[in-house]
């Protein structure tokens, strides 16, 4: 399934602008880390380590706001219903190259943790319709559901101020078993880094 392309007669005039826009997208809206800060202010209690993963001490964690809606398949999903598990929330878009780079790692790790107290939920953003996103999930073997959030409302309002940067895609937030925000990354993750966000929370009592 192919994405829409610019008409042939307009491609030549859009070439220079398109190249600059694409570069800006990759640098700012697709994979930007912003040094562990969201740019939105707020007191999130994150401590950033050298690997680009921020964590919050157990006694200082806060719960997200409501993160609920329809999945790409049209089913209702409320993240609050997953409390009692470690929950991995991954913000992604089918248009995002770093999202494609990390997708295989998320698919593998989610399958490895199946039935072990870990739930994965995607937050699909900026895809104007579901079809490219569904094709992405099929191509990369993503086994878990994704909430469809084309305008980024869940990113802006589902988390306390300062948790996420709407321009940093992909991003990942991990909730502890009590449903509180325990770890965050504002960049693409490999398998090792993703596991490092999950495994300490599984061991918590």
Protein Blocks (a to p, Z undefined) as FASTA:
>chain_A
ZZddddfklmmmmmmmmmmmmmmmmmmmnopaklopahlgpjehpacdfkopacddfklc
ccddddddddfkopacdfklmgoiacddddddfklmklmmmmmmmmmmmmmmgonlpacd
dddehiabfklmmmmmmmnopabdcdddfkommmmmmpcehkacfklccddddddfkopa
fbdcfbdcdfklmmmmmmmmmmpZZ
